[in-house]
Amino acid sequence: MTRARRLASTLALAAVLALALLSRADAAATEGARAPSETAVGPEGRVSARRLAGSGRWREEARPPPPAPPAPPMTSKERLRASFEAAREEVERRPCAPSGVDGGRAAKCAHVRQTEACEGRLKTYLEYAYCDDAGSTTTVGPIVVLLLMAVGSTYALAVAAGTFFVPALEYVSTLMRLTPEAAGVTLLALGNGAPDLYAQVSEISEGVLPNLNVVIGSTLGSGFFIATVVLGVVILSAPNEHVVINKDILGASIGLFAMANIALMLAMCLGKFKTWYTAFFFFAYAAYLSFMVVQDRSQERAPKQRPDVETASDKREEPLFDLAAAKGGPDDIKGSVRPMKTTSKDGDGIIASCTADMNVYEKRASWITIPIRVAMAYTMPVVRAGSMDKVYAIALGFMGPLFFLCAPGNDFLSALGGSDTMTTFVLNVLVSALCCFGVSYVVSTQYKTAPLPAATEFASMFAFVQSICWMHLMSDELVLALGALSKIAGVDEEIFGVSFVAWGDGLGDLIACRAVAKAGQVTMAVVACFAGPVFNLLIGLASSIAFLTYVIGDMPYRVKQGELILSIGCLFTVMFTISQLVNKSPKEFEMKRTVALASFATYGAFLIAYFLCEARILFAQA
């Protein structure tokens, strides 16, 4: 046994030594193959043997490996992604920054005209600021004009929302028998968010890869602005001292707003956006709408169980909608208990219909306010009581569609007409003429002897769509004017997106929600302050990301501290709003006016924190 064990040990040791020697030989052979040495080449050009460095032996070497196969051709998605990234790299390499160009106005003008990043509608404003032929050496005059354009766009936005959008929203909501909460979640949120969605998708479809940091930053900034500043303005505009709102509706809106911000924050921190991420956003919004429909139908079936909000204060104005009313009610608008606008005489024309709600200050500045109102009235009707002039209705049948098709940003027929501007315009005129012919036929046949009502289903829907188009156009002009001013001042692109773009997008929500609140329907306006940002996050932003990831694949993302500050600010707003709610009844909350001032302070504090982060003052070492 002892000899056997010794023999086994010896064999094992020999095996270990043999393995070690083989390993050493293989290592030496590898080094010899890498080092230059003499080789013998046969008649067929084959390497026969090579002196292995350090091994002391010869070994036949195999034929050299064949060349690597050519790379497979790029797919359409990869080519599109490469073109997008090349365009983005060019923009990042040569950004549109005329304020940083050394030299006078001529050098800045050359930068604007030669830089690809300055292309687009903003280029017209920058050329006006730097390339005018007046020979001026300063930009004081253009800056004043741009400021006046921003003020005029703001006023036009207010007119489109208050004079045209809100009455049309009133009629459509009552026609569809929607509660104020349901109208705020659907129609008001759609009216405020649909233009932004269309603008983002149209920009991507034109071959422009947006900066996701700017897109997400502006979306978070506008949502934060609406949930704080707009909410505060709505509360202060309420006819009552306190705002009473349904618990279930407000809870669902605030809760989904918080969930959307948390989901977006997680996606940003993961560093990549994928297509299936957006499925959660779409599913969450569909569940939200389903819940609102169930609540709307339950309130319609049992209207008496919903406490009367008018008992909260004697100062309450007549509401926009009668929640329990059905079609065919006592009023001309099928159940609304709020009287519709009336003018001095039946069948008033265009000027009287669009200037009936002007205040004293607007009348004093009639030289500028009336032209703006008349220009809008030539493209959309005012939903009001009484009748409409038939010639005016026929003119609307042509001017309204023509404006809708030709307005900047609404190039619906450009793909059909190609890049030829004249061809596209001719197609737009033909479509408008067909619409005018249809309106003429209806007016001449159905209202040949009877007066044409100013408030009809078609007129309200037409005014609703056209007012959204006008608000979108005025918001764009406001953002472009502010964008030109920011380029002149040298403001960073991302700071511009979070501040000026967010304010321009949120101003439409502010004016529309304030008009609704002043009319007495505060519940609808408060719900819209959270339903609007929810739509922008779960539908607007998610649709843009889904479209991008579908056409070019997963999108890498580098989250920045300022964006996290905005997300945390939105979550803080939710927690603060919940903490300020007071139980009024088992089914209702009460919001006091002090919430408005606290909301303003919250927005200011977090906006300052964002600017400090972008300036590397706060968390500079992160």
C-alpha positions as CSV (number, residue, x, y, z in Angstrom):
1,M,0.0,0.0,0.0
2,T,2.9,2.3,0.8
3,R,4.5,1.7,-2.5
4,A,1.2,2.2,-4.3
5,R,0.7,5.5,-2.6
6,R,4.2,6.6,-3.4
7,L,3.7,5.6,-7.0
8,A,0.4,7.5,-7.2
9,S,2.0,10.6,-5.7
10,T,4.9,10.4,-8.1
11,L,2.5,10.1,-11.1
12,A,0.4,13.0,-9.9
13,L,3.5,15.2,-9.4
14,A,4.7,14.2,-12.9
15,A,1.3,15.0,-14.4
16,V,1.4,18.4,-12.7
17,L,4.9,19.1,-14.0
18,A,3.9,18.0,-17.5
19,L,0.9,20.3,-17.5
20,A,3.1,23.1,-16.4
21,L,5.6,22.5,-19.1
22,L,2.8,22.3,-21.7
23,S,1.4,25.6,-20.5
24,R,4.8,27.2,-20.7
25,A,5.4,25.9,-24.2
26,D,2.0,27.2,-25.4
27,A,2.8,30.6,-23.9
28,A,6.2,30.6,-25.6
29,A,4.6,29.6,-28.9
30,T,2.1,32.4,-28.6
31,E,4.9,34.9,-28.0
32,G,6.8,33.5,-30.9
33,A,3.9,33.9,-33.2
34,R,3.6,37.6,-32.2
35,A,7.4,38.2,-32.5
36,P,9.0,38.6,-36.0
37,S,11.0,35.5,-37.0
38,E,12.3,33.7,-40.1
39,T,9.7,31.7,-42.0
40,A,9.9,29.3,-44.9
41,V,7.4,29.7,-47.7
42,G,6.6,26.7,-49.9
43,P,5.9,26.8,-53.7
44,E,2.2,27.3,-53.1
45,G,2.8,30.3,-50.9
46,R,2.0,28.4,-47.7
47,V,4.0,29.0,-44.5
48,S,5.7,25.7,-43.7
49,A,7.5,26.3,-40.5
50,R,8.6,29.0,-38.1
51,R,11.2,29.2,-35.4
52,L,9.3,29.6,-32.2
53,A,11.1,32.1,-30.0
54,G,12.2,30.7,-26.8
55,S,10.8,27.2,-27.3
56,G,13.7,25.6,-29.2
57,R,11.5,23.6,-31.6
58,W,9.7,23.8,-34.9
59,R,6.0,23.7,-35.5
60,E,3.9,23.8,-38.6
61,E,1.7,26.8,-38.7
62,A,-1.8,26.8,-40.2
63,R,-2.9,29.0,-43.1
64,P,-3.4,32.7,-42.0
65,P,-7.0,33.5,-41.1
66,P,-9.2,34.8,-43.9
67,P,-10.1,38.5,-44.0
68,A,-13.0,39.6,-41.9
69,P,-16.3,39.7,-43.9
70,P,-17.6,43.1,-44.7
71,A,-20.0,44.7,-42.3
72,P,-23.7,44.2,-43.1
73,P,-25.5,47.2,-44.6
74,M,-27.1,49.6,-42.2
75,T,-30.8,49.2,-41.7
76,S,-33.2,52.1,-42.3
77,K,-33.5,52.7,-38.6
78,E,-29.7,52.8,-38.2
79,R,-29.3,55.2,-41.1
80,L,-32.0,57.5,-39.7
81,R,-30.4,57.4,-36.3
82,A,-27.0,58.2,-37.8
83,S,-28.4,61.2,-39.7
84,F,-30.2,62.4,-36.5
85,E,-27.0,62.1,-34.5
86,A,-24.9,63.8,-37.1
87,A,-27.4,66.7,-37.2
88,R,-27.3,66.9,-33.4
89,E,-23.5,66.9,-33.3
90,E,-23.4,69.7,-35.8
91,V,-25.8,71.7,-33.7
92,E,-23.8,71.1,-30.6
93,R,-20.5,71.9,-32.4
94,R,-21.9,75.1,-33.8
95,P,-24.8,76.3,-31.7
96,C,-26.9,79.3,-32.5
97,A,-25.3,81.8,-30.2
98,P,-25.0,85.3,-31.9
99,S,-24.4,87.0,-28.5
100,G,-21.1,85.1,-28.2
101,V,-19.7,86.2,-31.6
102,D,-17.0,88.8,-31.5
103,G,-17.5,91.8,-33.6
104,G,-20.4,94.1,-34.5
105,R,-23.9,93.5,-36.0
106,A,-22.4,92.4,-39.3
107,A,-20.5,89.5,-37.7
108,K,-23.6,88.4,-35.7
109,C,-25.7,88.7,-38.8
110,A,-23.3,86.4,-40.7
111,H,-23.4,83.9,-37.8
112,V,-27.2,83.8,-37.9
113,R,-27.3,83.3,-41.7
114,Q,-24.5,80.7,-41.9
115,T,-25.2,78.6,-38.8
116,E,-27.5,75.6,-39.4
117,A,-28.7,75.7,-35.8
118,C,-30.3,79.1,-36.4
119,E,-32.6,77.7,-39.1
120,G,-36.3,77.7,-38.6
121,R,-38.9,80.3,-37.7
122,L,-36.5,81.8,-35.1
123,K,-34.1,82.8,-37.8
124,T,-36.5,85.5,-39.1
125,Y,-36.6,87.2,-35.7
126,L,-32.8,87.0,-35.3
127,E,-32.3,88.4,-38.8
128,Y,-34.6,91.3,-37.9
129,A,-32.5,91.9,-34.8
130,Y,-29.1,91.8,-36.5
131,C,-29.5,92.0,-40.3
132,D,-31.8,95.0,-40.8
133,D,-30.8,97.6,-43.4
134,A,-31.2,100.6,-41.2
135,G,-27.5,100.7,-40.4
136,S,-28.1,100.8,-36.7
137,T,-25.2,99.8,-34.4
138,T,-27.4,98.7,-31.5
139,T,-30.2,96.3,-31.0
140,V,-32.3,98.6,-28.8
141,G,-35.0,99.1,-31.5
142,P,-35.5,95.4,-32.3
143,I,-35.6,94.6,-28.6
144,V,-38.4,97.1,-28.0
145,V,-40.3,95.7,-31.0
146,L,-39.8,92.1,-29.8
147,L,-41.1,93.1,-26.3
148,L,-44.2,94.7,-27.9
149,M,-44.7,91.5,-30.0
150,A,-44.6,89.5,-26.8
151,V,-47.2,91.7,-25.1
152,G,-49.4,91.7,-28.2
153,S,-49.2,87.9,-28.4
154,T,-50.2,87.6,-24.7
155,Y,-53.2,89.8,-25.3
156,A,-54.2,87.9,-28.4
157,L,-53.9,84.7,-26.4
158,A,-56.2,86.1,-23.7
159,V,-58.8,87.1,-26.3
160,A,-58.7,83.7,-28.1
161,A,-59.2,82.0,-24.7
162,G,-61.7,84.2,-23.1
163,T,-63.9,85.4,-26.0
164,F,-63.8,82.3,-28.3
165,F,-62.5,79.2,-26.5
166,V,-64.4,79.4,-23.2
167,P,-67.9,79.9,-24.8
168,A,-67.2,77.1,-27.3
169,L,-66.0,74.9,-24.5
170,E,-69.2,75.7,-22.6
171,Y,-71.4,74.7,-25.4
172,V,-69.5,71.5,-26.4
173,S,-69.3,70.3,-22.8
174,T,-73.0,70.9,-22.2
175,L,-73.8,69.3,-25.5
176,M,-71.8,66.2,-24.5
177,R,-73.4,66.3,-21.0
178,L,-70.0,66.4,-19.2
179,T,-69.5,67.4,-15.6
180,P,-67.0,70.2,-15.0
181,E,-64.5,67.7,-13.7
182,A,-64.8,65.5,-16.8
183,A,-64.7,68.6,-19.1
184,G,-61.5,69.8,-17.3
185,V,-59.8,66.4,-17.7
186,T,-60.8,65.9,-21.4
187,L,-61.7,69.0,-23.4
188,L,-59.7,71.7,-21.4
189,A,-56.6,69.5,-21.1
190,L,-56.9,68.5,-24.7
191,G,-57.2,72.1,-25.8
192,N,-54.2,73.1,-23.9
193,G,-52.0,70.1,-24.6
194,A,-52.8,69.1,-28.2
195,P,-50.8,71.9,-29.8
196,D,-47.7,71.1,-27.9
197,L,-48.0,67.4,-28.9
198,Y,-48.4,68.3,-32.5
199,A,-45.5,70.7,-32.4
200,Q,-43.2,68.1,-31.0
201,V,-44.2,65.3,-33.4
202,S,-44.1,67.6,-36.4
203,E,-40.5,68.8,-35.5
204,I,-39.4,65.1,-35.2
205,S,-41.1,64.1,-38.5
206,E,-39.3,67.0,-40.3
207,G,-35.9,65.3,-39.5
208,V,-34.9,67.4,-36.5
209,L,-33.7,65.4,-33.5
210,P,-34.8,67.4,-30.5
211,N,-32.6,67.8,-27.5
212,L,-34.3,65.5,-25.0
213,N,-33.0,67.5,-22.1
214,V,-34.7,70.6,-23.5
215,V,-37.9,68.7,-24.3
216,I,-38.2,67.1,-20.9
217,G,-37.0,70.2,-19.1
218,S,-39.7,72.4,-20.8
219,T,-42.4,69.7,-20.1
220,L,-41.5,69.5,-16.4
221,G,-41.2,73.3,-16.2
222,S,-44.6,73.9,-17.8
223,G,-46.2,71.2,-15.6
224,F,-44.6,72.7,-12.5
225,F,-45.8,76.2,-13.6
226,I,-49.3,75.0,-14.1
227,A,-49.6,73.1,-10.9
228,T,-48.3,76.1,-8.8
229,V,-48.8,79.4,-10.5
230,V,-51.9,78.6,-12.5
231,L,-53.4,76.9,-9.5
232,G,-52.8,79.9,-7.4
233,V,-54.3,82.2,-10.0
234,V,-57.4,80.0,-10.3
235,I,-57.9,80.0,-6.5
236,L,-57.6,83.8,-6.3
237,S,-60.0,84.2,-9.3
238,A,-62.7,82.1,-7.7
239,P,-65.9,84.0,-6.7
240,N,-65.9,82.3,-3.3
241,E,-63.5,82.6,-0.4
242,H,-63.0,78.8,-0.5
243,V,-62.8,76.3,-3.3
244,V,-64.8,73.1,-2.8
245,I,-63.9,70.1,-5.0
246,N,-64.8,66.4,-5.2
247,K,-62.4,64.2,-3.3
248,D,-62.3,61.3,-5.8
249,I,-61.7,63.5,-8.9
250,L,-59.0,65.7,-7.2
251,G,-57.3,62.7,-5.6
252,A,-57.1,60.8,-9.0
253,S,-55.7,63.9,-10.7
254,I,-53.1,64.7,-8.1
255,G,-52.1,61.1,-7.6
256,L,-51.6,60.4,-11.3
257,F,-49.6,63.6,-11.6
258,A,-47.3,62.4,-8.8
259,M,-47.0,58.9,-10.4
260,A,-46.2,60.4,-13.8
261,N,-43.4,62.5,-12.3
262,I,-42.0,59.5,-10.3
263,A,-42.0,57.3,-13.4
264,L,-40.3,59.9,-15.5
265,M,-37.7,60.5,-12.8
266,L,-36.9,56.7,-12.8
267,A,-36.6,56.6,-16.6
268,M,-34.3,59.6,-16.5
269,C,-32.1,58.0,-13.8
270,L,-31.9,54.7,-15.7
271,G,-30.1,56.6,-18.5
272,K,-32.1,55.3,-21.5
273,F,-35.6,55.6,-22.9
274,K,-37.2,52.5,-24.4
275,T,-40.4,52.1,-26.4
276,W,-42.0,49.9,-23.7
277,Y,-41.6,52.6,-21.1
278,T,-44.2,54.7,-22.9
279,A,-46.7,51.8,-22.7
280,F,-46.9,52.4,-18.9
281,F,-47.7,56.1,-19.6
282,F,-50.4,55.3,-22.1
283,F,-52.0,52.6,-19.9
284,A,-52.0,55.0,-16.9
285,Y,-53.7,57.7,-18.8
286,A,-56.3,55.3,-20.2
287,A,-57.1,54.1,-16.7
288,Y,-57.4,57.7,-15.6
289,L,-59.9,58.5,-18.3
290,S,-61.8,55.4,-17.5
291,F,-62.0,56.4,-13.9
292,M,-63.2,59.8,-14.9
293,V,-65.9,58.4,-17.2
294,V,-67.2,56.1,-14.3
295,Q,-67.3,59.1,-11.9
296,D,-69.0,61.2,-14.5
297,R,-71.7,58.6,-15.2
298,S,-72.2,58.0,-11.4
299,Q,-72.7,61.7,-10.8
300,E,-75.2,61.9,-13.7
301,R,-77.2,59.0,-12.4
302,A,-77.3,60.4,-8.9
303,P,-77.0,64.2,-9.2
304,K,-78.7,64.9,-5.9
305,Q,-76.1,63.0,-3.9
306,R,-73.5,65.6,-5.0
307,P,-73.5,68.4,-2.5
308,D,-74.4,71.8,-3.8
309,V,-71.2,73.9,-4.1
310,E,-73.2,77.1,-4.2
311,T,-73.8,76.9,-0.4
312,A,-70.2,77.6,0.2
313,S,-70.6,81.3,-0.5
314,D,-73.2,83.8,-1.7
315,K,-70.7,85.3,-4.0
316,R,-70.8,82.4,-6.5
317,E,-71.6,83.4,-10.0
318,E,-73.8,81.3,-12.2
319,P,-71.9,78.2,-13.4
320,L,-70.9,77.3,-16.9
321,F,-72.9,74.0,-16.8
322,D,-75.9,72.6,-15.2
323,L,-74.6,69.2,-14.2
324,A,-78.1,67.6,-14.0
325,A,-79.4,69.1,-17.2
326,A,-80.0,67.1,-20.3
327,K,-80.5,68.1,-23.9
328,G,-83.5,70.2,-24.7
329,G,-83.3,72.2,-21.5
330,P,-84.9,75.7,-21.0
331,D,-81.9,77.5,-22.5
332,D,-80.7,77.8,-26.1
333,I,-77.6,75.8,-25.2
334,K,-79.4,72.7,-24.1
335,G,-79.5,72.9,-20.4
336,S,-76.9,75.5,-19.4
337,V,-78.2,77.7,-16.6
338,R,-75.6,80.4,-17.5
339,P,-77.1,82.9,-19.9
340,M,-75.2,83.1,-23.2
341,K,-73.6,86.3,-24.4
342,T,-76.0,88.7,-26.1
343,T,-75.3,91.7,-28.3
344,S,-77.1,94.9,-29.0
345,K,-79.3,93.5,-31.7
346,D,-80.3,90.2,-33.2
347,G,-78.1,89.2,-36.1
348,D,-75.1,91.5,-35.1
349,G,-72.2,91.5,-37.4
350,I,-68.6,90.7,-36.9
351,I,-67.4,93.7,-34.9
352,A,-70.3,93.7,-32.4
353,S,-70.0,90.0,-31.8
354,C,-66.3,90.0,-31.0
355,T,-66.2,93.2,-29.0
356,A,-69.2,92.7,-26.7
357,D,-67.0,91.6,-23.7
358,M,-64.4,94.3,-23.9
359,N,-63.6,96.1,-20.7
360,V,-62.9,99.8,-20.2
361,Y,-59.2,99.5,-20.7
362,E,-59.6,97.6,-23.9
363,K,-62.0,100.2,-25.3
364,R,-59.5,102.9,-24.5
365,A,-56.9,101.0,-26.6
366,S,-59.4,100.1,-29.3
367,W,-57.0,101.2,-32.0
368,I,-55.0,98.0,-31.3
369,T,-57.5,95.7,-29.5
370,I,-60.3,95.8,-32.1
371,P,-58.1,94.8,-35.1
372,I,-56.9,91.8,-33.2
373,R,-60.4,90.8,-32.3
374,V,-61.7,91.4,-35.8
375,A,-58.9,89.3,-37.3
376,M,-59.9,86.4,-35.1
377,A,-63.6,86.8,-35.7
378,Y,-62.9,86.5,-39.5
379,T,-61.6,83.0,-38.9
380,M,-64.0,81.7,-36.1
381,P,-67.4,82.6,-34.8
382,V,-68.3,83.8,-31.3
383,V,-70.7,81.2,-29.7
384,R,-73.4,83.4,-28.3
385,A,-77.2,83.9,-28.2
386,G,-79.0,85.4,-31.2
387,S,-78.5,84.9,-34.9
388,M,-75.5,85.2,-37.2
389,D,-75.3,87.2,-40.4
390,K,-75.5,84.7,-43.3
391,V,-72.9,86.5,-45.5
392,Y,-70.6,86.5,-42.5
393,A,-71.2,82.7,-42.0
394,I,-70.3,82.0,-45.7
395,A,-67.2,84.1,-45.4
396,L,-66.2,82.1,-42.3
397,G,-66.6,79.0,-44.4
398,F,-63.7,80.1,-46.5
399,M,-61.5,82.2,-44.2
400,G,-61.6,79.7,-41.3
401,P,-60.3,76.6,-43.2
402,L,-57.8,78.8,-45.0
403,F,-56.3,80.1,-41.8
404,F,-56.3,76.6,-40.3
405,L,-54.4,75.2,-43.2
406,C,-52.0,78.2,-43.8
407,A,-51.2,79.2,-40.2
408,P,-47.5,78.7,-39.4
409,G,-46.9,75.3,-38.0
410,N,-50.1,73.8,-39.6
411,D,-48.6,72.7,-42.9
412,F,-50.9,69.8,-43.3
413,L,-50.9,69.7,-47.1
414,S,-47.1,70.4,-47.5
415,A,-46.4,66.7,-47.9
416,L,-49.0,66.4,-50.7
417,G,-47.9,69.6,-52.4
418,G,-44.1,69.0,-51.9
419,S,-41.8,71.8,-51.1
420,D,-43.4,74.2,-53.5
421,T,-45.0,76.9,-51.4
422,M,-47.3,78.1,-54.2
423,T,-48.6,74.5,-54.9
424,T,-49.4,74.1,-51.2
425,F,-51.2,77.4,-51.1
426,V,-53.2,76.6,-54.1
427,L,-54.3,73.3,-52.5
428,N,-55.2,75.1,-49.3
429,V,-57.4,77.6,-51.3
430,L,-59.1,74.7,-53.1
431,V,-59.9,73.0,-49.9
432,S,-61.2,76.2,-48.4
433,A,-63.4,76.9,-51.4
434,L,-64.9,73.4,-51.1
435,C,-65.7,74.1,-47.4
436,C,-67.2,77.5,-48.4
437,F,-69.4,75.8,-51.0
438,G,-70.6,73.4,-48.4
439,V,-71.5,76.2,-45.9
440,S,-73.2,78.1,-48.7
441,Y,-75.3,75.1,-49.6
442,V,-76.4,74.5,-46.0
443,V,-77.2,78.2,-45.4
444,S,-79.2,78.5,-48.6
445,T,-81.2,75.3,-48.1
446,Q,-81.8,74.9,-44.4
447,Y,-81.9,78.6,-43.4
448,K,-83.4,80.1,-46.5
449,T,-86.1,81.9,-44.6
450,A,-85.2,81.2,-41.0
451,P,-82.5,83.1,-39.2
452,L,-79.1,81.4,-38.8
453,P,-78.4,80.7,-35.0
454,A,-75.1,81.9,-33.7
455,A,-74.9,78.9,-31.4
456,T,-75.1,75.6,-33.1
457,E,-73.3,72.3,-32.8
458,F,-71.1,72.9,-35.8
459,A,-70.3,76.5,-34.9
460,S,-69.3,75.5,-31.4
461,M,-67.0,72.7,-32.6
462,F,-65.6,74.9,-35.3
463,A,-64.9,77.7,-32.8
464,F,-63.4,75.2,-30.4
465,V,-60.9,73.9,-32.9
466,Q,-60.0,77.3,-34.4
467,S,-59.5,78.9,-30.9
468,I,-57.0,76.1,-30.1
469,C,-55.2,76.9,-33.4
470,W,-55.1,80.6,-32.5
471,M,-53.8,79.9,-29.0
472,H,-51.2,77.6,-30.4
473,L,-50.1,80.2,-32.9
474,M,-50.0,83.0,-30.3
475,S,-48.1,80.8,-27.8
476,D,-45.6,80.0,-30.6
477,E,-45.2,83.7,-31.4
478,L,-44.7,84.5,-27.7
479,V,-42.1,81.8,-27.3
480,L,-40.3,82.9,-30.5
481,A,-40.2,86.6,-29.4
482,L,-38.9,85.5,-26.0
483,G,-36.5,83.1,-27.7
484,A,-35.0,85.9,-29.9
485,L,-34.6,88.0,-26.7
486,S,-32.9,85.2,-25.0
487,K,-30.5,84.6,-27.9
488,I,-29.7,88.3,-27.8
489,A,-29.1,88.2,-24.1
490,G,-27.1,84.9,-24.4
491,V,-29.4,82.7,-22.2
492,D,-28.6,79.0,-22.2
493,E,-30.9,76.8,-24.3
494,E,-32.0,74.5,-21.4
495,I,-32.6,77.4,-19.1
496,F,-34.7,79.0,-21.9
497,G,-36.7,75.8,-22.3
498,V,-37.5,75.6,-18.6
499,S,-38.3,79.2,-18.2
500,F,-39.5,81.0,-21.3
501,V,-40.9,78.0,-23.2
502,A,-42.6,76.7,-20.0
503,W,-44.1,80.2,-19.4
504,G,-45.3,80.4,-23.0
505,D,-46.9,77.0,-22.9
506,G,-48.3,77.6,-19.5
507,L,-49.7,81.0,-20.3
508,G,-52.4,79.5,-22.4
509,D,-53.5,77.2,-19.5
510,L,-53.4,80.2,-17.2
511,I,-55.6,82.4,-19.3
512,A,-58.1,79.6,-20.1
513,C,-58.3,78.3,-16.6
514,R,-58.7,81.8,-15.2
515,A,-61.5,82.6,-17.6
516,V,-63.3,79.4,-16.6
517,A,-62.8,80.2,-12.9
518,K,-64.1,83.7,-13.3
519,A,-67.2,82.3,-14.9
520,G,-67.8,80.4,-11.7
521,Q,-66.6,76.9,-12.6
522,V,-63.7,76.7,-10.2
523,T,-63.8,72.9,-9.9
524,M,-63.2,72.4,-13.6
525,A,-60.3,74.9,-13.5
526,V,-58.6,73.3,-10.4
527,V,-58.9,69.8,-11.9
528,A,-57.4,71.1,-15.2
529,C,-54.4,72.5,-13.3
530,F,-53.4,68.9,-12.7
531,A,-55.0,67.2,-15.7
532,G,-53.2,69.4,-18.1
533,P,-49.7,68.5,-16.9
534,V,-50.8,64.8,-16.7
535,F,-51.8,65.0,-20.4
536,N,-48.5,66.7,-21.3
537,L,-46.5,64.0,-19.5
538,L,-48.4,60.8,-20.3
539,I,-49.6,61.7,-23.8
540,G,-47.5,64.6,-25.2
541,L,-44.0,63.7,-23.9
542,A,-44.7,59.9,-24.1
543,S,-45.8,60.2,-27.7
544,S,-42.7,62.0,-28.7
545,I,-40.5,59.5,-27.0
546,A,-42.4,56.6,-28.4
547,F,-42.1,58.0,-31.9
548,L,-38.3,58.6,-31.5
549,T,-37.6,55.1,-30.0
550,Y,-39.7,53.5,-32.7
551,V,-37.9,55.1,-35.7
552,I,-34.3,55.1,-34.3
553,G,-34.2,52.7,-31.4
554,D,-33.4,53.2,-27.7
555,M,-32.6,56.8,-26.8
556,P,-29.7,57.3,-24.3
557,Y,-30.3,60.1,-21.8
558,R,-28.1,61.9,-19.4
559,V,-30.1,63.3,-16.5
560,K,-29.1,66.7,-15.1
561,Q,-29.5,68.0,-11.6
562,G,-31.9,70.8,-12.6
563,E,-34.3,68.3,-14.1
564,L,-34.3,66.3,-10.8
565,I,-35.0,69.6,-9.0
566,L,-38.0,70.2,-11.2
567,S,-39.3,66.7,-10.6
568,I,-38.8,67.0,-6.9
569,G,-40.6,70.4,-7.0
570,C,-43.6,68.7,-8.7
571,L,-43.7,66.0,-6.0
572,F,-43.3,68.7,-3.3
573,T,-46.3,70.6,-4.8
574,V,-48.4,67.4,-4.6
575,M,-47.5,66.8,-1.0
576,F,-48.0,70.5,-0.1
577,T,-51.4,70.6,-1.8
578,I,-52.6,67.5,-0.1
579,S,-51.5,68.9,3.3
580,Q,-53.5,72.0,2.7
581,L,-56.8,70.3,1.9
582,V,-59.5,70.5,4.5
583,N,-62.3,68.0,4.9
584,K,-65.6,69.7,4.2
585,S,-67.7,66.6,3.8
586,P,-67.2,62.9,3.3
587,K,-67.0,63.5,-0.5
588,E,-65.5,67.0,-0.7
589,F,-62.3,68.9,0.0
590,E,-61.9,72.6,0.7
591,M,-59.0,74.7,-0.5
592,K,-58.4,78.1,1.1
593,R,-56.9,81.2,-0.6
594,T,-53.7,80.9,1.4
595,V,-52.8,77.9,-0.8
596,A,-52.4,80.4,-3.7
597,L,-49.7,82.4,-2.0
598,A,-47.8,79.3,-0.9
599,S,-48.0,77.9,-4.4
600,F,-46.4,81.1,-5.8
601,A,-43.6,80.8,-3.2
602,T,-43.0,77.2,-4.0
603,Y,-42.6,77.9,-7.7
604,G,-40.2,80.7,-7.0
605,A,-38.1,78.7,-4.6
606,F,-37.6,75.7,-6.8
607,L,-37.1,77.8,-9.9
608,I,-34.2,79.6,-8.1
609,A,-32.8,76.3,-7.1
610,Y,-32.9,75.1,-10.7
611,F,-31.0,78.2,-11.9
612,L,-28.4,77.8,-9.2
613,C,-27.9,74.2,-10.3
614,E,-27.5,75.2,-13.9
615,A,-25.0,77.9,-12.9
616,R,-23.0,75.3,-11.0
617,I,-23.5,77.2,-7.8
618,L,-25.6,74.6,-6.0
619,F,-24.2,71.1,-6.0
620,A,-21.2,72.3,-8.0
621,Q,-19.1,69.3,-7.3
622,A,-21.7,66.7,-8.3
